[in-house]
Amino acid sequence: MDGFDLIIFDCDGVLVDSEIIAADVESKLLTDAGYPISGEEMAERFAGMTWKNILLQVEREASIPLSASLLDKSEKLLDLRLEQDVQAIPGVEFAISRLALKRCVCSNSSTHRLDMMLGKVGLKKLFDPNVFSAKDLGPDRVKPKPDIFLHGAEKMGVSPSKTVVVEDSVHGVHAARHAGMRVIGFTGASHTYSSHADRLTDAGAETVISRMKDLPEVVAALSEWAGVF
C-alpha cells in the first residue's frame, strides 16, 4: 500500500458533537417508557446505532414493548435540540486544510439531518456535495454493514484499499473494516467514556486520536505503513 487517495469522515461524534445530544434525548424517552438509562450509558452502549435499532435491542433485552411513536417522537425532539445546540468538533477545519486527499462524509444520519448539522456549524462547504447517508441506500443498510462506506468510495472513484476512515463508534469501525478500509478511531467528542479508545482498537482501528488537530500527522504516518489485515 502506497498512501491514501480518500479520507471518509463519519459525521456524528467526528465532525459534529451530536452524539451526546442524541444520548440525552433518547435516554429520557427510554426512561419514560420504563427502561431507566442515563445519557452516559446510552453513549457508551449505543453510539453509532440508529434509533430504530436501539429500540429493537432494548425490546429484546428487557421484553418491553416500545411504542412505534417513539421513532417519530425522537426524530422531532432530536432535530430541535440539534438545531439549537450542535457544535463542530474543535480542530476539524484545521485538519481538513492540511489533508491533500479527496474527502467525503458517510453517516447513518439522514440526508436532512446531515445537511442541517453541517450547515449550522459551517462545515457543509468543505464536503458538499459529497455527503452520503446510509438511509438513502435502502432499508437495513446502515452501519455496521459496510454498504455506506463502499458507496462513498465508489462515488469518489477510489478503491477501498486506498481509503482511510475516521470513526468514533465500534459499529462504524466494524463497517469500515468490512469494507476493506483502514480506520482511525476518534474519542474527542463529549460522549467519550473511559474504555472508548480500547473498544475502538479492539474493533479494528489501527490507532486512536482524541484531538482532531492530530489527524493530518496520523494519516501521513499510516500512509507509510501497510498495516496488518
N, C-alpha and C positions, 0 to 999 in steps of 0.2 A: 504494500500500500504506500502510495506516494502522495500524502496530503489529502485535503478535503476540497470538494468543489461546492458543497452546500452545507449550510447550518440551518437546522429546523428548531424553532422555539415552541415549546408549549406556551400557553398564554397564562392561565390561572396559576398563580404562585411562582411564575417565572418572569413574565413581563409586567403583570399587574398583581397587586397584593389583595386578591379577591377571595382566596380560599378561607381566610379567617372570617370574612363577612358571611360567606355561604355556611360555614360551620355554625355560626351564631344563629342564623335564621333557621337552619334545618334542625339544630338541636332543640330549639324552642318548640318547633312543630312536633317533633317526635316525643318530647317530654309531655306536651299537652295531650298527645294521642295515647299516652300510657306506657311510653318507653323512655324512662328518665336517662338522659345522657347530657354531658356537658359539651360546650363548644370545643374544648381542648381534646376531649375524647373523640368527637366527630372528626376533627382534623387529623388525628393520628390514625384512626381506623379506616376512614372512608375518603381521604383526599384522593382526587383523581377519578372517582367514580361518579357516574351520573346519578341524579336524584332518584330516578326510576329504579336503578339497580340497588341503591341504598335501601329503598323501601322494600324491595323484594328480599334482600338479605335479612333485614330486620324481621320481616314476616316469618322467614324460615327459622330464625334463631329463637324468637320469642313467641311464636304462634299467636301473634296479634294481628288481626285483620285491619289493615290500614286503608282508610278511605281513598278512593281514586281522586277525590277532590284535593287531596294533599299535593298531587302532582301540579295542578294549576295554581294552587294557593302559594306554593313555594316559589314558582316561577315569577309570579307577580310581586310577591314581597321582596324577593331577591333582586329583581330588576330595579325596584325602587331604591333599595339600600345601595346597590352598586352605583346607580346614577348619582347618588348623593356622596358616597364615601370612598369609592375605589380610587387608589393612587397607583402610580407607576412604581415598580421596584427601583430603588436607587441604583444609579450607575448603568442602566440599560442603554441610554443614548450614547454614553461614553464608550461602552463595549462595542456597540454596533459600528460606531465611527472608526474603530480600529480593526474591524474584521473585513478583509477584502474577499468575501465569499458571497455567492448567491445566498439569499435568505428567504424564509417563509415561516408562517405560523401554522401549526397543526394542533387542533384542540378538540376536546369533546363538547365544548360550549357551542351554542347555536350561533349561526352567522349573525343574527340580530344582536345577540349579546356581545359577540366579539367586536362588531362594528361600533357599538355603543361604548364599550370599555376602552378600546384602543383610541377611539376618537376623543373621549373625555380626557385621557391622560397625555394626549399629544403624540402617540406612537403610531397611529394609523398610517401617517405619511411615510414611515420608514419601511412598511411592508406592503401596502396597497399596490396591486390587487391580489397579492399572494398570501391570502389569509384563508385557510381551509378548515371547514367544520366536519367532523365525523358524522354529524347528524344529517348532513346533506347527501351522504353516500347511501343511505337506506337504513332500515331497521337493524338493530343489533350489530352494528359495525364500529362501535366505539372502542376505545382502549379498554382493556388490554389487548384487543385484537390489533394487528399491525396495519390494518387497512388504510387508516388516515395518513400514516407516515409513507406508505408505499404510494398513495395517491399524490401526496405532496412532492415526492421525489420525481414521480412521472411528470407532473405538471411543470416542474422546474427543469426537466430534461437532464437529470443527474442520476447515476446509478446509486442504489442504496449503499454499496460498499464505499462510496466516496462522500458519504453523508455523516455528519455528526449532529446529535440531538441534545438539547438541553431540557431536562425534565426534573420535576420536583416530587413526582409520585412513583410508588412502586409499580402501579398499573401502567404508567407511561413508560417506565424503563423497560418493563417486560415487552410492551408493544414495539418499542424501537429495536430492541434486541431481536425479536422475532421477525422484524423487517430486514434484518441483516445490517443494521446501522450501529455505530458506536455511540456511547452515551456519556454525557457529563451530568452528574447529579447536582441539584441546586437546593440549598437549605436556607436561603437568605430572606424568605418571606416570613410574615408574622405567625403563620400557622406551624412553624417548625417545632420539633419536640426532641427530647434527649437522644432517642435512638434513630433519628431521622437519617443521618448520614450512613449509619451502619446498614439500615434496611435498604437504602438505595444501592449501596455497594453489593449487598447480598443478592439484590435483584439483577445486577449486571452492569451497573455504572462503573466505568473504569476509574473515575476519580470524582470527588465531590467538592464543590466550592460553596462558600457562604456569602461571597461578595461578587456582584456582577462585574465589578471593575477588574477582577482577576481572570475573567473569561478569555480575553484575547491571548494571554500568555499560555493558558492551559490548552487552548485549541492549537496553538503553534507547537507546543510540546507533544501533544498527542499525534499531530500530523506527521511527526518524525518517528513515531513508534508504531509498529504494526499492530500491537496489542495481541491478545490471546482470545480465540473464539472456540 
